[in-house]
């Protein structure tokens, strides 16, 4: 029997966990101002760094980014993490977070702010905290409260939401506890072989004054911030524009992708960071800027360039970013100056844009969100767009059946307002609430001589350049000092220039609020930056929506775990070979349990152990690191198999090794019972 839309939403409201409002969020009428002194106090900077795990369920969870119904998790390759930095100078402090997930949705932003208020009172708020995403397309989806982004996930996933909120808050708390005297240095270089413009036709429509800034149609700028404590480098943040999409839409292993590998190379390979050993001595974040039209797939098709192997491409593109970061850091110079931040909210669906910010000098207006045909078609270079729109005959999506088909005809006035876009889904007019957010934050963060202009979109390189110019002019600084921090605090898809929008490539079709979205951003960033520069107060703006109680979920929870006849949890189904040589791949399979029963965040499903001279066993590798892959599969109705591979390093110490698998099985009585499986020993000569 079909379930009505109203019934589904009522059930979701009744069953959804309520966010604990430990402290009220600011009201729309409140005003905020930038009040930093001209320079840090004589004590200089105090800086703290923190890291935590964001990994969601490693089985049967829709993955975020490519919006493909069939792309669900089935294991882990490189665990995604949140890296947090607290910068304090004089009486001001700011928090900057780089999360290795798909997007920072406003649901997660709100959840983080509420938890920070509960733990720290008014110390860390939406005004001085910036949350950013690396935009990996190989992590768990479902943390959003926006229906468009839960479409392929089949609804809101509380486990994923909790992993992201808790992981980000844990990283911030660790950074807070790590605060201590530090110095900053800023370096720059260029990287020309880790991105390509995937929308060259649209880019070429821009004026020569813009194109001349990017002669190769890419943004090669690498900006690296070095953090030193006690004469020792303890961390770095590196900004570079390239999509985090080296892993394809056929991949089912959770991965932080190329930017995650860059962090792994800097932390683990160079500084020997072991993520299970407590607070690391070094943390390196690789952040985005204006990557909207920048692809890492250098041959302009998925998984192609520089090789035809997605894992190898992830490593190479990540390694190139790491090497560029090192080059920038090698020439970094010491910087000073205050830290400060300012944020306000804008309604992208209803902004009157002054002619000073439009291409033709005429006043214009944004429009409610609408997806274009090009969005549905997707990017040829990186992968398709939204799934199943229009719905193919014979294919069911219970999410759409409950909420309604978003491809209803758009009214004529919206078609006119969005022209020349051919509208396929009027997302801003859909019941029971707009399917994407329209009230979103913009933010300016200052870290010494560096300014970040934060927005919740995927800005093309020319869109980012225009915003950087506008902010720099309002602040009275050089444009090189301003970075466009995309993927910040919210997510509403793309921002193209009006000229690029007219081409209606994928990015233009995904610029949801119409041709004048960028002019609206230019106007509002100019207003925010002017207030920031003048130390003036600014209204918070319209309040962002909260529809956390209207969140259906059509993914059934896994039931009790089972084992094959005659087998127990942890039994080895496939033993590793007796001997291996360095450079070979060792493998084993275990009777396991469903990973949703315990995603083992900040833990691991596998340790590779070596026997020491005393006969004890010590961990030398683990799932979550690059060399180990975890493949989950279902057998029958309730049996799980965990397969693991380990790429043995060329410089491995000879000796005896074994695999040890950890998981938790759900019993018929509802109890969760941990178990361990241990393989036979194998020798590496």
PyMOL commands that set and color helices and strands:
alter all, ss='L'
color gray80, all
select helices_A, chain A and resi 5-15+106-120+147-150+158-177+200-203+208-211+257-271+310-330+355-357+373-377+398-403+412-418+427-429+461-475+479-481+498-503+506-509+517-534+595-597
alter helices_A, ss='H'
color red, helices_A
select strands_A, chain A and resi 31-33+45-53+59-64+72-78+81-89+92-99+129-133+139-140+180-190+196-197+221-229+232-239+254-255+283-287+294-295+333-335+339-347+352-353+364-365+371-372+423-425+439-447+450-455+458-459+482-485+494-495+537-539+572-574+579-580+585-592+606-611+617-622+628-635+639-647+655-666+672-678+682-684
alter strands_A, ss='S'
color yellow, strands_A
deselect
rebuild
show_as cartoon
